[in-house]
Amino acid sequence: MVLTSGQDTDTWEGFRTEIESELDRSQRALGEISSMLEHSQVDMAKLAQRNTAITVHLQQVQAQIDSLPRTDIRLAYDAALDSQQRLFVMRGQLEKLQSDQNHLNRLIHYLDNIVKLMEGGLTPAPQVKRATDSASVEMLINTQEAERQRLSRQMHDGPAQALSNFILQTEIASRLFDIDQVRAKDELTNLKQAAMSTFQKVRNFIFDLRPMMLDDLGLIPTVKRYTETFKESSGMEINLVITGPEHRLESFLEVMAFRALQELLGNAAAHSQASQVKILINNSETEIRITVEDNGKGFDPAVIEKNEGFGLHLIRERAEMLGGWMEIDTKPGEGTRIVLQIPTVKEEPVEQ
C-alpha cells in the first residue's frame, strides 16, 4: 500500500501528538518519582540513624553476652537483623528510584528535542536500511536478555542462596539457646560474618548493575573504584593509567564508556582467560579513548562479523552512532588489544 501525501501528513501529525502525549506522561511520572525519592531519602536517613543505635546496642550486648538473659540477647540480635534487612531493602528502593529518575530525565530531554524539531518544520524522512535496523534491534534484544539471564543467575547463586542459609542458621541458633549457649553464640558469630560477607557481595552486585558514583562523581572515579573491585574479585593484575583532565562528560557518554569497559574487562576474564590487563584512558577536551590490552588467549575477529560477539558488536555500533570507532587487534593465542574512541564535543554545523 502506498501512502498519499495527505495520509503521510496525517500519520506524521499523529506521531507528533503521540510524542507530545508521551512527553506529558513522562513529566508527570518524573514528578511522582521525585516526590517518592525525596520521602525515601528522609526515611533512609532515619533508618541509618536507627541502625547505628542498634549496632551500638548489639556491641554492648556482645560484651556482656555471658551475663545477660537469653531473651535480651535474642531481642538484640532480632532487632539488628531486622534493621539491616530494612536498610538493605530501602537502599535498593532508593537506587531504583534514582535510576528511574535518571532514565526519565534523559527520556524527557530526548522527547523535548524531538518536539522542538517537529515544531521547527522537520519533515518525515524516507525509509532507509530496514534490514540493518531490524538486525540492530535483534542484537540489542539478545544482548539485553543475555544480561538479564546473567543477573538472574547471580541473584540466585548469591543473595538468594545466602538468605536461605541465614534463615537456617538463625533457626539453629534459636534452638541452641535452650541447650548450649556457647554453641549458640558461635552460630550467631558465624551468622554475623556471613551477613557481612553477603552484604559486601550485594553492594558489589548493585555497583555492577548501576553505580551511583557514576551519577555523583563521574566516569573516572567510578572506573578507579570498579577496577579495584574487579581486581580483588577476579585475581587479575590490572594496570590502570589515566591521562588528560578529569572533567565530567555528558551522562549518556559516561554510561556508555563505563558499560564498554565493563564488557571488555569481563571478556578478558571470562573468555580470554587473561592474567594481566592494561587499561589506558585518555580523556581529552574533545574525545575519550579507552584502550584495553590483555595477555589472554585471543580470538578470531571474524566472530564479531558473524554476530557471535554481541557485546563487542554493540559497543562498536554505539561508538559509530556517536561518530567514534572501535579497533580490535587480536588473533588466537596472542592476546587482545581493543581501542575505543568516542568524541565528547559535538561538531558545529558548517555554514553554507
CORKA-V306321 format. One record per residue. N is the residue number from 1. RES is the residue in three letters. SS is DSSP state (H for helix, E for strand, L for the rest). PHI is phi as a letter, one per 40 degrees, with the letter a starting at -180 (* if undefined). Layout:
# CORKA-V306321
n: [N,N]
res: [RES,RES]
ss: [SS,SS]
phi: [PHI,PHI]
This chain:
# CORKA-V306321
n: [1,2,3,4,5,6,7,8,9,10,11,12,13,14,15,16,17,18,19,20,21,22,23,24,25,26,27,28,29,30,31,32,33,34,35,36,37,38,39,40,41,42,43,44,45,46,47,48,49,50,51,52,53,54,55,56,57,58,59,60,61,62,63,64,65,66,67,68,69,70,71,72,73,74,75,76,77,78,79,80,81,82,83,84,85,86,87,88,89,90,91,92,93,94,95,96,97,98,99,100,101,102,103,104,105,106,107,108,109,110,111,112,113,114,115,116,117,118,119,120,121,122,123,124,125,126,127,128,129,130,131,132,133,134,135,136,137,138,139,140,141,142,143,144,145,146,147,148,149,150,151,152,153,154,155,156,157,158,159,160,161,162,163,164,165,166,167,168,169,170,171,172,173,174,175,176,177,178,179,180,181,182,183,184,185,186,187,188,189,190,191,192,193,194,195,196,197,198,199,200,201,202,203,204,205,206,207,208,209,210,211,212,213,214,215,216,217,218,219,220,221,222,223,224,225,226,227,228,229,230,231,232,233,234,235,236,237,238,239,240,241,242,243,244,245,246,247,248,249,250,251,252,253,254,255,256,257,258,259,260,261,262,263,264,265,266,267,268,269,270,271,272,273,274,275,276,277,278,279,280,281,282,283,284,285,286,287,288,289,290,291,292,293,294,295,296,297,298,299,300,301,302,303,304,305,306,307,308,309,310,311,312,313,314,315,316,317,318,319,320,321,322,323,324,325,326,327,328,329,330,331,332,333,334,335,336,337,338,339,340,341,342,343,344,345,346,347,348,349,350,351,352]
res: [MET,VAL,LEU,THR,SER,GLY,GLN,ASP,THR,ASP,THR,TRP,GLU,GLY,PHE,ARG,THR,GLU,ILE,GLU,SER,GLU,LEU,ASP,ARG,SER,GLN,ARG,ALA,LEU,GLY,GLU,ILE,SER,SER,MET,LEU,GLU,HIS,SER,GLN,VAL,ASP,MET,ALA,LYS,LEU,ALA,GLN,ARG,ASN,THR,ALA,ILE,THR,VAL,HIS,LEU,GLN,GLN,VAL,GLN,ALA,GLN,ILE,ASP,SER,LEU,PRO,ARG,THR,ASP,ILE,ARG,LEU,ALA,TYR,ASP,ALA,ALA,LEU,ASP,SER,GLN,GLN,ARG,LEU,PHE,VAL,MET,ARG,GLY,GLN,LEU,GLU,LYS,LEU,GLN,SER,ASP,GLN,ASN,HIS,LEU,ASN,ARG,LEU,ILE,HIS,TYR,LEU,ASP,ASN,ILE,VAL,LYS,LEU,MET,GLU,GLY,GLY,LEU,THR,PRO,ALA,PRO,GLN,VAL,LYS,ARG,ALA,THR,ASP,SER,ALA,SER,VAL,GLU,MET,LEU,ILE,ASN,THR,GLN,GLU,ALA,GLU,ARG,GLN,ARG,LEU,SER,ARG,GLN,MET,HIS,ASP,GLY,PRO,ALA,GLN,ALA,LEU,SER,ASN,PHE,ILE,LEU,GLN,THR,GLU,ILE,ALA,SER,ARG,LEU,PHE,ASP,ILE,ASP,GLN,VAL,ARG,ALA,LYS,ASP,GLU,LEU,THR,ASN,LEU,LYS,GLN,ALA,ALA,MET,SER,THR,PHE,GLN,LYS,VAL,ARG,ASN,PHE,ILE,PHE,ASP,LEU,ARG,PRO,MET,MET,LEU,ASP,ASP,LEU,GLY,LEU,ILE,PRO,THR,VAL,LYS,ARG,TYR,THR,GLU,THR,PHE,LYS,GLU,SER,SER,GLY,MET,GLU,ILE,ASN,LEU,VAL,ILE,THR,GLY,PRO,GLU,HIS,ARG,LEU,GLU,SER,PHE,LEU,GLU,VAL,MET,ALA,PHE,ARG,ALA,LEU,GLN,GLU,LEU,LEU,GLY,ASN,ALA,ALA,ALA,HIS,SER,GLN,ALA,SER,GLN,VAL,LYS,ILE,LEU,ILE,ASN,ASN,SER,GLU,THR,GLU,ILE,ARG,ILE,THR,VAL,GLU,ASP,ASN,GLY,LYS,GLY,PHE,ASP,PRO,ALA,VAL,ILE,GLU,LYS,ASN,GLU,GLY,PHE,GLY,LEU,HIS,LEU,ILE,ARG,GLU,ARG,ALA,GLU,MET,LEU,GLY,GLY,TRP,MET,GLU,ILE,ASP,THR,LYS,PRO,GLY,GLU,GLY,THR,ARG,ILE,VAL,LEU,GLN,ILE,PRO,THR,VAL,LYS,GLU,GLU,PRO,VAL,GLU,GLN]
ss: [L,L,L,L,H,H,H,H,H,H,H,H,H,H,H,H,H,H,H,H,H,H,H,H,H,H,H,H,H,H,H,H,H,H,H,H,H,H,H,H,H,H,H,H,H,H,H,H,H,H,H,H,H,H,H,H,H,H,H,H,H,H,H,L,L,L,L,L,L,H,H,H,H,H,H,H,H,H,H,H,H,H,H,H,H,H,H,H,H,H,H,H,H,H,H,H,H,H,H,H,H,H,H,H,H,H,H,H,H,H,H,H,H,H,H,H,H,H,H,L,L,L,L,L,L,L,L,L,L,H,H,H,H,H,H,H,H,H,H,H,H,H,H,H,H,H,H,H,H,H,H,H,H,H,H,H,H,H,H,H,H,H,H,H,H,H,H,H,H,H,H,H,H,H,H,H,L,L,L,L,H,H,H,H,H,H,H,H,H,H,H,H,H,H,H,H,H,H,H,H,H,H,H,H,H,H,H,H,H,H,L,H,H,H,H,H,L,L,H,H,H,H,H,H,H,H,H,H,H,H,H,H,H,H,L,L,E,E,E,E,E,E,E,L,L,L,L,L,L,L,H,H,H,H,H,H,H,H,H,H,H,H,H,H,H,H,H,H,H,H,L,L,L,L,L,E,E,E,E,E,E,E,E,L,L,L,E,E,E,E,E,E,E,E,L,L,L,L,L,L,L,H,H,H,H,L,L,L,L,H,H,H,H,H,H,H,H,H,H,H,H,L,L,L,E,E,E,E,E,E,L,L,L,L,L,E,E,E,E,E,E,E,E,L,L,L,L,L,L,L,L,L]
phi: [*,b,c,c,c,c,c,c,c,c,c,c,c,c,c,c,c,c,c,c,c,c,c,c,c,c,c,c,c,c,c,c,c,c,c,c,c,c,c,c,c,c,c,c,c,c,c,c,c,c,c,c,c,c,c,c,c,c,c,c,c,c,c,b,c,c,b,c,c,d,c,c,c,c,c,c,c,c,c,c,c,c,c,c,c,c,c,c,c,c,c,c,c,c,c,c,c,c,c,c,c,c,c,c,c,c,c,c,c,c,c,c,c,c,c,c,c,c,c,c,g,c,b,c,c,c,c,b,f,c,c,c,c,c,c,c,c,c,c,c,c,c,c,c,c,c,c,c,c,c,c,c,c,c,c,c,c,b,d,c,c,c,c,c,c,c,d,c,c,c,c,c,c,c,c,c,d,c,b,a,c,c,c,c,c,c,c,c,c,c,c,c,c,c,c,c,c,c,c,c,c,c,c,c,c,c,c,c,c,a,c,c,d,c,c,c,b,h,c,c,d,c,c,d,c,c,c,c,c,c,c,c,c,c,g,c,c,b,b,b,b,b,b,g,c,c,b,c,b,c,d,c,c,c,c,c,c,c,c,c,c,d,c,c,c,c,c,c,c,c,b,c,f,c,b,b,b,b,b,b,b,b,b,c,c,b,a,b,b,b,b,b,b,b,b,c,c,g,a,c,d,c,c,c,c,c,g,c,b,d,c,c,c,c,c,c,c,c,c,c,c,c,g,b,a,b,b,b,b,a,a,d,g,b,g,b,b,b,b,b,b,b,c,b,b,c,c,c,c,c,c,c]
